[in-house]
Amino acid sequence: MMKALYYDGPRQMNVRETAKPVPGEEEVLIRVVYSGICGSELSGYLGHNSLRKPPMIFGHEFSGTIEQIGERAGRLFPHLQPGVRVTANPLVTCGHCSACERGQQQRCVNRKLLSAALPGSNAEYVTVPARSVHVLPDHVTFEQGTYVEPLACGVRAAELAEAQPGHRVLIVGLGPIGLFALQAMQAHGVTAVYAVDRNPERLALAAELGAVTLNPLEVDVKQELERLTGGEGVDVAVDAVGAGATRTQCIECVAYGGRVIFTGLHEADSTLPVNHIIRSEIVCVGAFAYSAANFKSALQWIADGRIRMDEAWVVKAPFEEAGAWYERLISNPGPVAKVLLHP
């Protein structure tokens, strides 16, 4: 048996004993050290996510140590041994469809995500395919290991944005995905980044990372961006919220011929200014998850020290306090950028 944190219905998170998973022939059993709370799980917690039905174990941003290895996995991946420190790509794909063969695993027709279609990492143990497991370099901490997955989302957003030096980029929403997308843009040589959020503490985090910050409660974001860009607007806008208002804001702030990247998943449906998109030749792209290459890049960037997630921005809490932290992240997270749960 093991302890697990279950989503039992809207705003209901409960810790209880459940069966300890047994790894299959090509799987690895991981003892979880930390499991991050993802923004998509916040909408699930509220009952707004069609992919997350109770009872379910959330969690897909995690790190831990290998506990047990399936027989075939041990032969195929001899570097994976009990006690090795790891993280894992939680997007489980088939590996043989046309998308997987093109290296676009996020488009796999058979994809399954931990914490949605599969039991997640908010538990003492979780099983994943051995091919999804990544060894953490010695100098990368367990905390940093949990950041690989959300950073990979930022890496994918920057890739789809075709970000390059000279671009002006707008990031709307400064949760972990927004903060990582900001840094991914900078990794591509972007120096002019404008960051929008209503939370002054999170705006301060973005400012520390070098962004020009805009609070929509204090300024008209569209007018201010027109002033800052000489009336042209930004080249790229990333919506890391997923609300109708923020999606529309990104479209209205991007220049003619610009790109809007939708990565936030808060609302399933939104009304958008389609005629404006047409007349301005704006390219709108959905960014779901990441490819296997994006995930590897994220781990490498963290190992190289190119990505910041300061300890002061992170809270660690036991499973028993998860409900309170879900509520706080929804209402007023303050200066907290990431909550890491531990068994």
N, C-alpha and C positions, 0 to 999 in steps of 0.2 A: 504494500500500500504506500501511498504518498499523499502529501498535502497539496491541494490545488485551489486556485481562486476561480470560482465559477460566476459567470454572468447568468443570473437566474430570471432576468426580466428587466424592463426599464428601471434604471436607478437601483438595481439590486445586485450587489456583489457579495458573495459569501465564500468563506474558506471551509473546505471540508475534505475528508479523506476519500480517495478514489484509487482505483487500481493503478499500480505502477506499470507504465507501458513496457512492452517487450520488443526489442528491435528485430526487424525482419532480416532476411539474409543479406540485403544490401543497405541496411540502415545502421545508424549509430544512435546510441542512447546517451544523452547529454545531461549531466547534473547542472541545473541552472544556478548561476550565481546572481545575475541581474537580468531583469526583464523590463524594458521601457514601456511606458504608456504612449500609444500612438494617437494622433488626432482622429484618425478614422475610427478608432475604438471609442472615442468620446461620443461620436454620433451613434455608434452601436449601443453604448451604455444608455443613451437616451431613448433607444428603440427606433432610431431613424435610419438604420442601415439594413437594407434588405438582405445582405449577405450574412448577417450575424443574428442567428436565432437561438434563444435559450433552450436548454442549458448549454453553455459553451465556455471553454477555457480560452480567454483572450491571450494576446502576447505574441509578437513576432520579431521584436528587436531585442536580441538577447546575447548573452555570453555565458560560458560555463566550462566545465571540464568533461572530457569523455569518460563515461562510466562503463560502457559495454559496446562491443562491436559485433555486428552480424558476421557469420562465417565467411561469406563471399566478399563482404566489404573489407574484411581484414586482409584478404588476399589481393584485392584490387587496389587498396589504399594502405600499404604497409606503414606509411608515416602517421596514420591515425592509431594511436595507442591509448589505453586507459591512463587518465591523469593529464593528458595533453590539453592545454588551454585553447579554446576555440570560440568562434562564432559560426553562424550558418545562414545561408541564403534561405529565407522562409518561403520563397515562391517556388513551389515544387512543380516541375514541368516534365513533359513526357520524353523529351530529347530526340524524338524522331519525326515530328510533324515538320511541315515546310518552314514554319516560323522558327522553330528550334534549330533546324539545320542552317538557317540564315544567321543565327546568332541573335535572334530577336525573341528570346525566351519569354519576355513579358507579354507577347502576343500568342503564346501557345494556346491552342484550342482546348487543351486538357489541363490547363494550369489550375493549381489548388494552393491556397495561401493558408499558412498556419494562422490560427485565430479566426478563420472564416470557414473554409471547408474542412480544415484539419485542426485537431487540438493544438492549442498554442503553448507558449512558454511561461505563462503565469502558473507554474507548477514546479515542484521539486525536480521533475525529470520531463524531458521531451525527446521524441524520436524524430529524426530527419534522415533523408537519403545521404549516404556517405559522400556522394559526389557534390553535395551542397555545403559540406563542412569546410571551413577555412581556419587554419592554424593561426593563432595570434602571435606575432613576433614578441620576443621576450620583453621588449620595452613598451609594448602596448598593453594598457591595463584592461581589466575586465570592464570597467566603466566605458572606456573608449571602444571596446568591442561591441557594446550595444549601439554605438552611434553609426556603425557601418551601414546598417539597413536604411535609416532615414537619410544619411548622406548620399547613398546610392540613388535615392529619389531625386535629390538635388543635382547629382551628376547627370541623370537622365534629362532633367528639365533644361540644363545648360546645353546638353547635346542637341535637343530638339530646337532650342532657341538659336542654334548656330552662332552662339556667343563668340565675340571676337573683340580685340582692342579697338577702341573708338566707339563702341556701342554704348548707348544710354539705356539702362535697364531699370524697370520698376518692379519691385517685389511687394505684393499686397498680402499681408498676414505674416507675422513674425513668430510663429510657433517654430518648433525644431526644423520642419521642412523648409519654411521660409528662410530661417537663418542659415541653413545648409545650402539652399539654392543661391543665396546671396554670395556665400563663399565659393561655390562652384563657378559662378559667373566671374568672380575675381580670379579664380585659378585659370580661366580662359583669357585673362588679360583685360577684363572690363574694369575700368576705374570709376566710372560714373554710375553709381547705383543709388536709387531712391527707394526708401523703405517706408511702408505705410502700415500703421497699426493704431488702434485706439488705446492700447496699454502703454503708458509712459515708461514703465520699467523695461518692457521689451524693446521699445524704441531706443532706450539707452544702450541695450545690448547691441543693437544694429549700429548705433553710432560708434561704439567701441570697435566695431569691425570695419569702420570706414565709410558707412553709408550716410547719405543725406536723409534725415528723417522727417516725416510729415505725419502729423496727427489730424485725421479728418474731423475731429471734434473741435479743432482750433483753426484750421485753414481749409479753403476749397482746394482739394488736391489737384483737380484738373487745371484750375487757373494758375496755381503755383508752379506746376510742371510746365505750363506754357511759358511762364516767365523765365523759368530756369533753362528752358531749351530753345529760347528765341521763337516760341510759337509753333515749333515743329512737333513736339511730343517725343516720346521715348521710342527707341527702336524695338525694344522687347518689353513685354509686360508679363509677369508671372502671377497668377492667382493661386495663392497657397491657402485660401480659406474655403472656397467652394460655395459661396452664397450668391444669390442672384445679383445683389448690389455690387459685390466685389468683382464678379465676372464682367458686369457692365462697365464698371469703373476702369478696368483694364482695357477694354475695347475702346472706350472714349479717350483714353490717355495715350494710346499708341499712335505713332506717326503713320502717314500714308505708306502702304506697303510693309508695315511692321508686322511683328509676330506676337500673338498672345498664346501663352502656355497655360492650360487649365490643369492643375494638379490637385487642387482642393476638392474634397468629396462630401462637403457638409450637406448640400441639398442635391437631391436626385434630379430635379427639373428646374430650369430657369428660363425666363423670357429675356431674349437678347435682341439688341438693335441690329437686325440682320441687314437692313438697307444700308446702314452706315458701314457695316463690314464690307458689303459689296462695293459701295462707292469709293471706299478708301483702300480697296484691295488688301484688306487685312487677312493674314493667315492665322487661323485659329487651330490649335493642336492640343489634343488630349495627351497627358503624360501619366501613364499608369506604371507604377513600379519601376523596373529597370531590367536591363539585360544582365547576363552573367558577367560580361565584361565590365559593365558599370559597377557591379558589386565589387569586383576585384579592384577596380580603380579607386573606389571609395576606401577600401582597406589600405591600399598603398598610400593614398593621400594622408590618411591618419597616421600611418607608420612613418611617413616622411615629415610629419609635424606641420603640414600645410593647413590644417583645419583646427579651429578653436571651438571648444565647448568648455569654458572655464568651470572649475569646481563650484564656484559661487553661484553658478546658474543652475546647478543640478541638486535635486533632493533625492535621498535614498529612504525608502520606507518599507516596512514589512507588509506582507499580503493583508494582514488584518487592518491596516490603515488605508487600503486601496480605495474604498468607497469614498472616504473623506477627500482623498486627493483627486478622484474623478470629479467630484462636486466643485472643488476649488479650481481645477483647470477649466471647467466650463464657465464658472462665474467670474472669478478674479484671481488669475494665477500669480499676479504680482511679478517679481523679478525671476520667477522660476521658468526655465526654458525646457527642462526635461525632468520627469519623475521616473526613477529607477526602482522597481519593486524587487524585493528579495524574499525567498522562502523563510 
